[in-house]
Amino acid sequence: MTPGTRRTREHRPAAERREQLLDAAVEVMRAGGIAAATTRAVAERAGLPQGAFHYCFRSKDELFSALLDRELDASLGRVWDAVADTGDLEASIAAALRAILDRVRSDPEYHLLTAELVDVAARTPGLEHVARREQAASVERAGLMLRRWQETGGGELAVGTRVLAEALVAASTGITSSWLSARDDEAAHACVALFAAALARVATR
């Protein structure tokens, strides 16, 4: 490494370094699993000194949480793009579930890793809050989607937004988990249609 290169790295914005470390963590986990993602291994893969890791993240757990948050943000963007032009609740739910499924189908190994991260956090003493936080964030963002749907002329719901958001998250988790196990597109899309019809019928009765 030349002195000029080192100076460039040292002066990169923290946000850029965080993204660099998150990308490196995914690469390390793809190659060796979650256990391989030590702070040293992630920093080395990113081409940064280990001190840069601790400048951006207080711990490996914080890195994992940020990685899950980034995936949640990406999924939400995909979902909102899909539902923005739909005119009824069933179509909106179906579009949201398909968008999430399509994102998982686009990179199954990556989504197996993120699912494993949540599972590991849920069963690790002291890390349960990470899994709970991700679940709560998913429900909150599903609720945001529903509220936006209502605000754009969707109408009133017969059930609470929170309850429907919980059901949406449970449906998407079940559908994507089943697809990751079986890789059966036809069955997954049939489940999307069934869940969308059932949830919309209950929510607008």
CNS distance restraints for C-alpha pairs under 8 A (distance, minus, plus):
assign (resid   1 and name CA) (resid   5 and name CA) 6.29 0.50 0.50
assign (resid   1 and name CA) (resid   6 and name CA) 6.77 0.50 0.50
assign (resid   2 and name CA) (resid   6 and name CA) 6.43 0.50 0.50
assign (resid   3 and name CA) (resid   7 and name CA) 6.26 0.50 0.50
assign (resid   4 and name CA) (resid   8 and name CA) 6.32 0.50 0.50
assign (resid   5 and name CA) (resid   9 and name CA) 6.36 0.50 0.50
assign (resid   6 and name CA) (resid  10 and name CA) 6.17 0.50 0.50
assign (resid   7 and name CA) (resid  11 and name CA) 6.33 0.50 0.50
assign (resid   8 and name CA) (resid  12 and name CA) 6.43 0.50 0.50
assign (resid   9 and name CA) (resid  48 and name CA) 7.56 0.50 0.50
assign (resid  12 and name CA) (resid  16 and name CA) 6.55 0.50 0.50
assign (resid  12 and name CA) (resid  17 and name CA) 6.71 0.50 0.50
assign (resid  13 and name CA) (resid  17 and name CA) 6.49 0.50 0.50
assign (resid  14 and name CA) (resid  18 and name CA) 6.12 0.50 0.50
assign (resid  14 and name CA) (resid  56 and name CA) 6.50 0.50 0.50
assign (resid  15 and name CA) (resid  19 and name CA) 6.38 0.50 0.50
assign (resid  16 and name CA) (resid  20 and name CA) 6.19 0.50 0.50
assign (resid  17 and name CA) (resid  21 and name CA) 6.12 0.50 0.50
assign (resid  17 and name CA) (resid  52 and name CA) 7.83 0.50 0.50
assign (resid  17 and name CA) (resid  56 and name CA) 7.23 0.50 0.50
assign (resid  18 and name CA) (resid  22 and name CA) 6.12 0.50 0.50
assign (resid  18 and name CA) (resid  56 and name CA) 5.90 0.50 0.50
assign (resid  18 and name CA) (resid  57 and name CA) 7.87 0.50 0.50
assign (resid  19 and name CA) (resid  23 and name CA) 6.11 0.50 0.50
assign (resid  20 and name CA) (resid  24 and name CA) 6.18 0.50 0.50
assign (resid  20 and name CA) (resid  46 and name CA) 6.02 0.50 0.50
assign (resid  21 and name CA) (resid  25 and name CA) 6.04 0.50 0.50
assign (resid  21 and name CA) (resid  42 and name CA) 6.44 0.50 0.50
assign (resid  21 and name CA) (resid  43 and name CA) 6.59 0.50 0.50
assign (resid  21 and name CA) (resid  46 and name CA) 5.69 0.50 0.50
assign (resid  21 and name CA) (resid  53 and name CA) 7.25 0.50 0.50
assign (resid  22 and name CA) (resid  26 and name CA) 6.44 0.50 0.50
assign (resid  22 and name CA) (resid  63 and name CA) 7.06 0.50 0.50
assign (resid  22 and name CA) (resid  66 and name CA) 7.82 0.50 0.50
assign (resid  22 and name CA) (resid  67 and name CA) 6.19 0.50 0.50
assign (resid  23 and name CA) (resid  27 and name CA) 6.44 0.50 0.50
assign (resid  23 and name CA) (resid  46 and name CA) 7.75 0.50 0.50
assign (resid  24 and name CA) (resid  28 and name CA) 6.18 0.50 0.50
assign (resid  24 and name CA) (resid  42 and name CA) 5.60 0.50 0.50
assign (resid  24 and name CA) (resid  43 and name CA) 7.49 0.50 0.50
assign (resid  24 and name CA) (resid  45 and name CA) 5.49 0.50 0.50
assign (resid  24 and name CA) (resid  46 and name CA) 5.17 0.50 0.50
assign (resid  25 and name CA) (resid  29 and name CA) 6.14 0.50 0.50
assign (resid  25 and name CA) (resid  37 and name CA) 6.10 0.50 0.50
assign (resid  25 and name CA) (resid  42 and name CA) 5.22 0.50 0.50
assign (resid  25 and name CA) (resid  45 and name CA) 7.81 0.50 0.50
assign (resid  26 and name CA) (resid  30 and name CA) 6.03 0.50 0.50
assign (resid  26 and name CA) (resid 110 and name CA) 7.65 0.50 0.50
assign (resid  27 and name CA) (resid  31 and name CA) 6.37 0.50 0.50
assign (resid  27 and name CA) (resid  45 and name CA) 7.85 0.50 0.50
assign (resid  28 and name CA) (resid  32 and name CA) 6.07 0.50 0.50
assign (resid  28 and name CA) (resid  33 and name CA) 7.21 0.50 0.50
assign (resid  28 and name CA) (resid  34 and name CA) 7.99 0.50 0.50
assign (resid  28 and name CA) (resid  36 and name CA) 6.55 0.50 0.50
assign (resid  28 and name CA) (resid  37 and name CA) 5.82 0.50 0.50
assign (resid  28 and name CA) (resid  41 and name CA) 7.24 0.50 0.50
assign (resid  28 and name CA) (resid  42 and name CA) 6.60 0.50 0.50
assign (resid  28 and name CA) (resid  45 and name CA) 7.24 0.50 0.50
assign (resid  29 and name CA) (resid  33 and name CA) 4.22 0.50 0.50
assign (resid  29 and name CA) (resid  34 and name CA) 5.06 0.50 0.50
assign (resid  29 and name CA) (resid  35 and name CA) 7.63 0.50 0.50
assign (resid  29 and name CA) (resid  36 and name CA) 6.24 0.50 0.50
assign (resid  29 and name CA) (resid  37 and name CA) 5.92 0.50 0.50
assign (resid  29 and name CA) (resid 113 and name CA) 7.43 0.50 0.50
assign (resid  30 and name CA) (resid 109 and name CA) 7.47 0.50 0.50
assign (resid  30 and name CA) (resid 110 and name CA) 7.29 0.50 0.50
assign (resid  30 and name CA) (resid 113 and name CA) 7.67 0.50 0.50
assign (resid  32 and name CA) (resid  36 and name CA) 5.29 0.50 0.50
assign (resid  32 and name CA) (resid  37 and name CA) 7.83 0.50 0.50
assign (resid  33 and name CA) (resid  37 and name CA) 7.30 0.50 0.50
assign (resid  33 and name CA) (resid 113 and name CA) 7.70 0.50 0.50
assign (resid  34 and name CA) (resid 113 and name CA) 7.48 0.50 0.50
assign (resid  34 and name CA) (resid 117 and name CA) 7.44 0.50 0.50
assign (resid  36 and name CA) (resid  41 and name CA) 7.31 0.50 0.50
assign (resid  37 and name CA) (resid  41 and name CA) 6.05 0.50 0.50
assign (resid  37 and name CA) (resid  42 and name CA) 5.98 0.50 0.50
assign (resid  38 and name CA) (resid  42 and name CA) 6.13 0.50 0.50
assign (resid  38 and name CA) (resid  60 and name CA) 7.24 0.50 0.50
assign (resid  39 and name CA) (resid  43 and name CA) 6.10 0.50 0.50
assign (resid  39 and name CA) (resid  50 and name CA) 7.01 0.50 0.50
assign (resid  39 and name CA) (resid  53 and name CA) 6.84 0.50 0.50
assign (resid  39 and name CA) (resid  60 and name CA) 6.33 0.50 0.50
assign (resid  40 and name CA) (resid  44 and name CA) 6.08 0.50 0.50
assign (resid  40 and name CA) (resid  50 and name CA) 5.83 0.50 0.50
assign (resid  41 and name CA) (resid  45 and name CA) 6.11 0.50 0.50
assign (resid  42 and name CA) (resid  46 and name CA) 6.18 0.50 0.50
assign (resid  43 and name CA) (resid  47 and name CA) 6.19 0.50 0.50
assign (resid  43 and name CA) (resid  48 and name CA) 5.16 0.50 0.50
assign (resid  43 and name CA) (resid  49 and name CA) 6.08 0.50 0.50
assign (resid  43 and name CA) (resid  50 and name CA) 5.36 0.50 0.50
assign (resid  43 and name CA) (resid  52 and name CA) 7.43 0.50 0.50
assign (resid  43 and name CA) (resid  53 and name CA) 6.12 0.50 0.50
assign (resid  44 and name CA) (resid  48 and name CA) 5.91 0.50 0.50
assign (resid  44 and name CA) (resid  49 and name CA) 6.96 0.50 0.50
assign (resid  44 and name CA) (resid  50 and name CA) 7.39 0.50 0.50
assign (resid  48 and name CA) (resid  52 and name CA) 6.28 0.50 0.50
assign (resid  48 and name CA) (resid  53 and name CA) 7.73 0.50 0.50
assign (resid  49 and name CA) (resid  53 and name CA) 7.33 0.50 0.50
assign (resid  50 and name CA) (resid  54 and name CA) 6.97 0.50 0.50
assign (resid  51 and name CA) (resid  55 and name CA) 6.21 0.50 0.50
assign (resid  52 and name CA) (resid  56 and name CA) 6.34 0.50 0.50
assign (resid  53 and name CA) (resid  57 and name CA) 5.90 0.50 0.50
assign (resid  54 and name CA) (resid  58 and name CA) 5.47 0.50 0.50
assign (resid  54 and name CA) (resid  59 and name CA) 6.88 0.50 0.50
assign (resid  57 and name CA) (resid  62 and name CA) 5.97 0.50 0.50
assign (resid  57 and name CA) (resid  63 and name CA) 6.02 0.50 0.50
assign (resid  58 and name CA) (resid  62 and name CA) 6.34 0.50 0.50
assign (resid  59 and name CA) (resid  63 and name CA) 6.58 0.50 0.50
assign (resid  60 and name CA) (resid  64 and name CA) 6.32 0.50 0.50
assign (resid  61 and name CA) (resid  65 and name CA) 6.19 0.50 0.50
assign (resid  61 and name CA) (resid 127 and name CA) 7.67 0.50 0.50
assign (resid  62 and name CA) (resid  66 and name CA) 6.12 0.50 0.50
assign (resid  63 and name CA) (resid  67 and name CA) 6.14 0.50 0.50
assign (resid  64 and name CA) (resid  68 and name CA) 6.29 0.50 0.50
assign (resid  64 and name CA) (resid 117 and name CA) 7.26 0.50 0.50
assign (resid  65 and name CA) (resid  69 and name CA) 6.15 0.50 0.50
assign (resid  65 and name CA) (resid 130 and name CA) 6.32 0.50 0.50
assign (resid  66 and name CA) (resid  70 and name CA) 6.09 0.50 0.50
assign (resid  67 and name CA) (resid  71 and name CA) 6.41 0.50 0.50
assign (resid  68 and name CA) (resid  72 and name CA) 6.16 0.50 0.50
assign (resid  68 and name CA) (resid 114 and name CA) 6.67 0.50 0.50
assign (resid  68 and name CA) (resid 134 and name CA) 7.25 0.50 0.50
assign (resid  69 and name CA) (resid  73 and name CA) 6.17 0.50 0.50
assign (resid  69 and name CA) (resid 134 and name CA) 7.36 0.50 0.50
assign (resid  70 and name CA) (resid  74 and name CA) 6.27 0.50 0.50
assign (resid  71 and name CA) (resid  75 and name CA) 6.09 0.50 0.50
assign (resid  72 and name CA) (resid  76 and name CA) 6.07 0.50 0.50
assign (resid  72 and name CA) (resid 138 and name CA) 7.12 0.50 0.50
assign (resid  73 and name CA) (resid  77 and name CA) 6.28 0.50 0.50
assign (resid  74 and name CA) (resid  78 and name CA) 6.37 0.50 0.50
assign (resid  75 and name CA) (resid  79 and name CA) 6.13 0.50 0.50
assign (resid  75 and name CA) (resid  99 and name CA) 7.86 0.50 0.50
assign (resid  75 and name CA) (resid 100 and name CA) 6.34 0.50 0.50
assign (resid  75 and name CA) (resid 103 and name CA) 7.28 0.50 0.50
assign (resid  76 and name CA) (resid  80 and name CA) 6.09 0.50 0.50
assign (resid  76 and name CA) (resid 141 and name CA) 7.13 0.50 0.50
assign (resid  77 and name CA) (resid  81 and name CA) 6.21 0.50 0.50
assign (resid  78 and name CA) (resid  82 and name CA) 6.32 0.50 0.50
assign (resid  78 and name CA) (resid  99 and name CA) 6.14 0.50 0.50
assign (resid  78 and name CA) (resid 100 and name CA) 7.42 0.50 0.50
assign (resid  79 and name CA) (resid  83 and name CA) 6.31 0.50 0.50
assign (resid  79 and name CA) (resid  95 and name CA) 7.28 0.50 0.50
assign (resid  79 and name CA) (resid  96 and name CA) 4.86 0.50 0.50
assign (resid  79 and name CA) (resid  97 and name CA) 7.76 0.50 0.50
assign (resid  79 and name CA) (resid  99 and name CA) 5.45 0.50 0.50
assign (resid  79 and name CA) (resid 100 and name CA) 6.67 0.50 0.50
assign (resid  80 and name CA) (resid  84 and name CA) 5.81 0.50 0.50
assign (resid  80 and name CA) (resid  96 and name CA) 7.34 0.50 0.50
assign (resid  80 and name CA) (resid 145 and name CA) 6.81 0.50 0.50
assign (resid  82 and name CA) (resid  86 and name CA) 7.94 0.50 0.50
assign (resid  82 and name CA) (resid  92 and name CA) 7.83 0.50 0.50
assign (resid  82 and name CA) (resid  95 and name CA) 5.58 0.50 0.50
assign (resid  82 and name CA) (resid  96 and name CA) 6.26 0.50 0.50
assign (resid  82 and name CA) (resid  99 and name CA) 6.50 0.50 0.50
assign (resid  83 and name CA) (resid  91 and name CA) 7.78 0.50 0.50
assign (resid  83 and name CA) (resid  92 and name CA) 4.99 0.50 0.50
assign (resid  83 and name CA) (resid  93 and name CA) 7.69 0.50 0.50
assign (resid  83 and name CA) (resid  95 and name CA) 5.66 0.50 0.50
assign (resid  83 and name CA) (resid  96 and name CA) 6.17 0.50 0.50
assign (resid  84 and name CA) (resid 149 and name CA) 7.84 0.50 0.50
assign (resid  86 and name CA) (resid  91 and name CA) 6.03 0.50 0.50
assign (resid  86 and name CA) (resid  92 and name CA) 5.62 0.50 0.50
assign (resid  87 and name CA) (resid  91 and name CA) 7.02 0.50 0.50
assign (resid  87 and name CA) (resid  92 and name CA) 7.33 0.50 0.50
assign (resid  87 and name CA) (resid 154 and name CA) 7.13 0.50 0.50
assign (resid  88 and name CA) (resid  92 and name CA) 6.19 0.50 0.50
assign (resid  88 and name CA) (resid 154 and name CA) 6.52 0.50 0.50
assign (resid  89 and name CA) (resid  93 and name CA) 6.07 0.50 0.50
assign (resid  89 and name CA) (resid 149 and name CA) 7.99 0.50 0.50
assign (resid  89 and name CA) (resid 154 and name CA) 7.09 0.50 0.50
assign (resid  89 and name CA) (resid 200 and name CA) 5.75 0.50 0.50
assign (resid  90 and name CA) (resid  94 and name CA) 6.09 0.50 0.50
assign (resid  90 and name CA) (resid 196 and name CA) 5.19 0.50 0.50
assign (resid  90 and name CA) (resid 197 and name CA) 5.62 0.50 0.50
assign (resid  90 and name CA) (resid 199 and name CA) 7.50 0.50 0.50
assign (resid  90 and name CA) (resid 200 and name CA) 4.97 0.50 0.50
assign (resid  90 and name CA) (resid 201 and name CA) 7.83 0.50 0.50
assign (resid  91 and name CA) (resid  95 and name CA) 5.98 0.50 0.50
assign (resid  91 and name CA) (resid 196 and name CA) 7.32 0.50 0.50
assign (resid  92 and name CA) (resid  96 and name CA) 6.12 0.50 0.50
assign (resid  93 and name CA) (resid  97 and name CA) 6.14 0.50 0.50
assign (resid  93 and name CA) (resid 168 and name CA) 7.76 0.50 0.50
assign (resid  93 and name CA) (resid 196 and name CA) 5.31 0.50 0.50
assign (resid  93 and name CA) (resid 200 and name CA) 7.59 0.50 0.50
assign (resid  94 and name CA) (resid  98 and name CA) 6.01 0.50 0.50
assign (resid  94 and name CA) (resid 192 and name CA) 5.93 0.50 0.50
assign (resid  94 and name CA) (resid 193 and name CA) 6.20 0.50 0.50
assign (resid  94 and name CA) (resid 195 and name CA) 7.82 0.50 0.50
assign (resid  94 and name CA) (resid 196 and name CA) 5.11 0.50 0.50
assign (resid  95 and name CA) (resid  99 and name CA) 6.04 0.50 0.50
assign (resid  96 and name CA) (resid 100 and name CA) 6.36 0.50 0.50
assign (resid  97 and name CA) (resid 101 and name CA) 6.11 0.50 0.50
assign (resid  97 and name CA) (resid 171 and name CA) 7.96 0.50 0.50
assign (resid  97 and name CA) (resid 172 and name CA) 5.89 0.50 0.50
assign (resid  97 and name CA) (resid 192 and name CA) 6.22 0.50 0.50
assign (resid  98 and name CA) (resid 102 and name CA) 5.89 0.50 0.50
assign (resid  98 and name CA) (resid 189 and name CA) 7.44 0.50 0.50
assign (resid  98 and name CA) (resid 192 and name CA) 6.80 0.50 0.50
assign (resid  99 and name CA) (resid 103 and name CA) 6.20 0.50 0.50
assign (resid 100 and name CA) (resid 104 and name CA) 6.41 0.50 0.50
assign (resid 100 and name CA) (resid 172 and name CA) 7.09 0.50 0.50
assign (resid 100 and name CA) (resid 176 and name CA) 7.79 0.50 0.50
assign (resid 101 and name CA) (resid 105 and name CA) 6.12 0.50 0.50
assign (resid 101 and name CA) (resid 172 and name CA) 7.56 0.50 0.50
assign (resid 101 and name CA) (resid 175 and name CA) 7.43 0.50 0.50
assign (resid 101 and name CA) (resid 176 and name CA) 5.81 0.50 0.50
assign (resid 102 and name CA) (resid 106 and name CA) 6.11 0.50 0.50
assign (resid 103 and name CA) (resid 107 and name CA) 7.07 0.50 0.50
assign (resid 104 and name CA) (resid 108 and name CA) 5.55 0.50 0.50
assign (resid 104 and name CA) (resid 111 and name CA) 5.98 0.50 0.50
assign (resid 104 and name CA) (resid 176 and name CA) 6.90 0.50 0.50
assign (resid 107 and name CA) (resid 111 and name CA) 6.59 0.50 0.50
assign (resid 108 and name CA) (resid 112 and name CA) 6.13 0.50 0.50
assign (resid 108 and name CA) (resid 180 and name CA) 6.71 0.50 0.50
assign (resid 109 and name CA) (resid 113 and name CA) 6.35 0.50 0.50
assign (resid 110 and name CA) (resid 114 and name CA) 6.46 0.50 0.50
assign (resid 111 and name CA) (resid 115 and name CA) 6.03 0.50 0.50
assign (resid 112 and name CA) (resid 116 and name CA) 6.08 0.50 0.50
assign (resid 112 and name CA) (resid 180 and name CA) 7.40 0.50 0.50
assign (resid 113 and name CA) (resid 117 and name CA) 6.17 0.50 0.50
assign (resid 114 and name CA) (resid 118 and name CA) 6.50 0.50 0.50
assign (resid 115 and name CA) (resid 119 and name CA) 6.35 0.50 0.50
assign (resid 116 and name CA) (resid 120 and name CA) 5.97 0.50 0.50
assign (resid 117 and name CA) (resid 121 and name CA) 6.17 0.50 0.50
assign (resid 118 and name CA) (resid 122 and name CA) 6.13 0.50 0.50
assign (resid 118 and name CA) (resid 130 and name CA) 7.43 0.50 0.50
assign (resid 118 and name CA) (resid 131 and name CA) 5.27 0.50 0.50
assign (resid 118 and name CA) (resid 134 and name CA) 7.83 0.50 0.50
assign (resid 119 and name CA) (resid 123 and name CA) 6.48 0.50 0.50
assign (resid 119 and name CA) (resid 131 and name CA) 7.36 0.50 0.50
assign (resid 120 and name CA) (resid 124 and name CA) 6.06 0.50 0.50
assign (resid 121 and name CA) (resid 127 and name CA) 5.00 0.50 0.50
assign (resid 121 and name CA) (resid 128 and name CA) 5.42 0.50 0.50
assign (resid 121 and name CA) (resid 129 and name CA) 7.76 0.50 0.50
assign (resid 121 and name CA) (resid 130 and name CA) 6.09 0.50 0.50
assign (resid 121 and name CA) (resid 131 and name CA) 5.60 0.50 0.50
assign (resid 122 and name CA) (resid 127 and name CA) 6.61 0.50 0.50
assign (resid 122 and name CA) (resid 128 and name CA) 4.61 0.50 0.50
assign (resid 122 and name CA) (resid 129 and name CA) 7.71 0.50 0.50
assign (resid 122 and name CA) (resid 130 and name CA) 7.38 0.50 0.50
assign (resid 122 and name CA) (resid 131 and name CA) 5.24 0.50 0.50
assign (resid 122 and name CA) (resid 132 and name CA) 7.62 0.50 0.50
assign (resid 123 and name CA) (resid 127 and name CA) 7.68 0.50 0.50
assign (resid 123 and name CA) (resid 128 and name CA) 6.67 0.50 0.50
assign (resid 124 and name CA) (resid 128 and name CA) 6.36 0.50 0.50
assign (resid 127 and name CA) (resid 131 and name CA) 7.35 0.50 0.50
assign (resid 128 and name CA) (resid 132 and name CA) 6.30 0.50 0.50
assign (resid 129 and name CA) (resid 133 and name CA) 5.77 0.50 0.50
assign (resid 130 and name CA) (resid 134 and name CA) 6.23 0.50 0.50
assign (resid 131 and name CA) (resid 135 and name CA) 6.26 0.50 0.50
assign (resid 132 and name CA) (resid 136 and name CA) 6.05 0.50 0.50
assign (resid 133 and name CA) (resid 137 and name CA) 5.97 0.50 0.50
assign (resid 134 and name CA) (resid 138 and name CA) 6.08 0.50 0.50
assign (resid 135 and name CA) (resid 139 and name CA) 6.30 0.50 0.50
assign (resid 136 and name CA) (resid 140 and name CA) 6.05 0.50 0.50
assign (resid 137 and name CA) (resid 141 and name CA) 6.10 0.50 0.50
assign (resid 138 and name CA) (resid 142 and name CA) 6.13 0.50 0.50
assign (resid 138 and name CA) (resid 169 and name CA) 6.72 0.50 0.50
assign (resid 139 and name CA) (resid 143 and name CA) 6.08 0.50 0.50
assign (resid 139 and name CA) (resid 162 and name CA) 7.40 0.50 0.50
assign (resid 139 and name CA) (resid 165 and name CA) 5.40 0.50 0.50
assign (resid 139 and name CA) (resid 166 and name CA) 5.56 0.50 0.50
assign (resid 139 and name CA) (resid 169 and name CA) 6.25 0.50 0.50
assign (resid 140 and name CA) (resid 144 and name CA) 6.26 0.50 0.50
assign (resid 140 and name CA) (resid 162 and name CA) 7.85 0.50 0.50
assign (resid 140 and name CA) (resid 165 and name CA) 7.40 0.50 0.50
assign (resid 141 and name CA) (resid 145 and name CA) 6.30 0.50 0.50
assign (resid 142 and name CA) (resid 146 and name CA) 6.40 0.50 0.50
assign (resid 142 and name CA) (resid 165 and name CA) 5.11 0.50 0.50
assign (resid 142 and name CA) (resid 166 and name CA) 7.86 0.50 0.50
assign (resid 142 and name CA) (resid 168 and name CA) 7.10 0.50 0.50
assign (resid 142 and name CA) (resid 169 and name CA) 7.16 0.50 0.50
assign (resid 143 and name CA) (resid 147 and name CA) 6.14 0.50 0.50
assign (resid 143 and name CA) (resid 161 and name CA) 5.97 0.50 0.50
assign (resid 143 and name CA) (resid 162 and name CA) 6.12 0.50 0.50
assign (resid 143 and name CA) (resid 164 and name CA) 7.68 0.50 0.50
assign (resid 143 and name CA) (resid 165 and name CA) 5.03 0.50 0.50
assign (resid 144 and name CA) (resid 148 and name CA) 6.12 0.50 0.50
assign (resid 145 and name CA) (resid 149 and name CA) 6.18 0.50 0.50
assign (resid 146 and name CA) (resid 150 and name CA) 6.28 0.50 0.50
assign (resid 146 and name CA) (resid 161 and name CA) 6.92 0.50 0.50
assign (resid 146 and name CA) (resid 165 and name CA) 7.52 0.50 0.50
assign (resid 147 and name CA) (resid 151 and name CA) 6.13 0.50 0.50
assign (resid 147 and name CA) (resid 161 and name CA) 7.52 0.50 0.50
assign (resid 148 and name CA) (resid 152 and name CA) 6.18 0.50 0.50
assign (resid 149 and name CA) (resid 153 and name CA) 6.83 0.50 0.50
assign (resid 149 and name CA) (resid 154 and name CA) 5.35 0.50 0.50
assign (resid 150 and name CA) (resid 154 and name CA) 4.22 0.50 0.50
assign (resid 150 and name CA) (resid 155 and name CA) 5.25 0.50 0.50
assign (resid 150 and name CA) (resid 156 and name CA) 6.73 0.50 0.50
assign (resid 151 and name CA) (resid 155 and name CA) 7.75 0.50 0.50
assign (resid 156 and name CA) (resid 204 and name CA) 7.52 0.50 0.50
assign (resid 157 and name CA) (resid 161 and name CA) 7.38 0.50 0.50
assign (resid 157 and name CA) (resid 203 and name CA) 5.48 0.50 0.50
assign (resid 157 and name CA) (resid 204 and name CA) 5.42 0.50 0.50
assign (resid 158 and name CA) (resid 202 and name CA) 7.35 0.50 0.50
assign (resid 158 and name CA) (resid 203 and name CA) 4.92 0.50 0.50
assign (resid 158 and name CA) (resid 204 and name CA) 5.17 0.50 0.50
assign (resid 158 and name CA) (resid 205 and name CA) 6.20 0.50 0.50
assign (resid 159 and name CA) (resid 163 and name CA) 6.84 0.50 0.50
assign (resid 159 and name CA) (resid 164 and name CA) 6.84 0.50 0.50
assign (resid 159 and name CA) (resid 202 and name CA) 7.65 0.50 0.50
assign (resid 159 and name CA) (resid 203 and name CA) 5.32 0.50 0.50
assign (resid 159 and name CA) (resid 204 and name CA) 7.73 0.50 0.50
assign (resid 160 and name CA) (resid 164 and name CA) 6.37 0.50 0.50
assign (resid 161 and name CA) (resid 165 and name CA) 6.00 0.50 0.50
assign (resid 162 and name CA) (resid 166 and name CA) 6.18 0.50 0.50
assign (resid 163 and name CA) (resid 167 and name CA) 6.30 0.50 0.50
assign (resid 164 and name CA) (resid 168 and name CA) 6.13 0.50 0.50
assign (resid 164 and name CA) (resid 199 and name CA) 7.64 0.50 0.50
assign (resid 164 and name CA) (resid 203 and name CA) 7.34 0.50 0.50
assign (resid 165 and name CA) (resid 169 and name CA) 6.26 0.50 0.50
assign (resid 166 and name CA) (resid 170 and name CA) 6.18 0.50 0.50
assign (resid 167 and name CA) (resid 171 and name CA) 6.03 0.50 0.50
assign (resid 167 and name CA) (resid 199 and name CA) 7.92 0.50 0.50
assign (resid 168 and name CA) (resid 172 and name CA) 6.11 0.50 0.50
assign (resid 169 and name CA) (resid 173 and name CA) 6.03 0.50 0.50
assign (resid 170 and name CA) (resid 174 and name CA) 6.11 0.50 0.50
assign (resid 171 and name CA) (resid 175 and name CA) 6.07 0.50 0.50
assign (resid 171 and name CA) (resid 195 and name CA) 7.00 0.50 0.50
assign (resid 172 and name CA) (resid 176 and name CA) 6.02 0.50 0.50
assign (resid 173 and name CA) (resid 177 and name CA) 5.89 0.50 0.50
assign (resid 174 and name CA) (resid 178 and name CA) 6.05 0.50 0.50
assign (resid 175 and name CA) (resid 179 and name CA) 6.17 0.50 0.50
assign (resid 175 and name CA) (resid 188 and name CA) 6.14 0.50 0.50
assign (resid 175 and name CA) (resid 191 and name CA) 6.92 0.50 0.50
assign (resid 175 and name CA) (resid 192 and name CA) 7.42 0.50 0.50
assign (resid 176 and name CA) (resid 180 and name CA) 6.09 0.50 0.50
assign (resid 176 and name CA) (resid 188 and name CA) 7.78 0.50 0.50
assign (resid 177 and name CA) (resid 181 and name CA) 6.39 0.50 0.50
assign (resid 178 and name CA) (resid 182 and name CA) 6.10 0.50 0.50
assign (resid 178 and name CA) (resid 183 and name CA) 7.68 0.50 0.50
assign (resid 178 and name CA) (resid 188 and name CA) 7.60 0.50 0.50
assign (resid 179 and name CA) (resid 183 and name CA) 4.68 0.50 0.50
assign (resid 179 and name CA) (resid 184 and name CA) 5.87 0.50 0.50
assign (resid 179 and name CA) (resid 185 and name CA) 7.12 0.50 0.50
assign (resid 179 and name CA) (resid 188 and name CA) 6.22 0.50 0.50
assign (resid 184 and name CA) (resid 188 and name CA) 6.27 0.50 0.50
assign (resid 185 and name CA) (resid 189 and name CA) 6.16 0.50 0.50
assign (resid 186 and name CA) (resid 190 and name CA) 6.19 0.50 0.50
assign (resid 187 and name CA) (resid 191 and name CA) 6.23 0.50 0.50
assign (resid 188 and name CA) (resid 192 and name CA) 6.29 0.50 0.50
assign (resid 189 and name CA) (resid 193 and name CA) 6.32 0.50 0.50
assign (resid 190 and name CA) (resid 194 and name CA) 6.22 0.50 0.50
assign (resid 191 and name CA) (resid 195 and name CA) 5.97 0.50 0.50
assign (resid 192 and name CA) (resid 196 and name CA) 6.00 0.50 0.50
assign (resid 193 and name CA) (resid 197 and name CA) 6.14 0.50 0.50
assign (resid 194 and name CA) (resid 198 and name CA) 6.10 0.50 0.50
assign (resid 195 and name CA) (resid 199 and name CA) 5.88 0.50 0.50
assign (resid 196 and name CA) (resid 200 and name CA) 5.95 0.50 0.50
assign (resid 197 and name CA) (resid 201 and name CA) 6.04 0.50 0.50
assign (resid 198 and name CA) (resid 202 and name CA) 6.31 0.50 0.50
assign (resid 199 and name CA) (resid 203 and name CA) 5.97 0.50 0.50
assign (resid 200 and name CA) (resid 204 and name CA) 6.00 0.50 0.50
assign (resid 201 and name CA) (resid 205 and name CA) 5.81 0.50 0.50
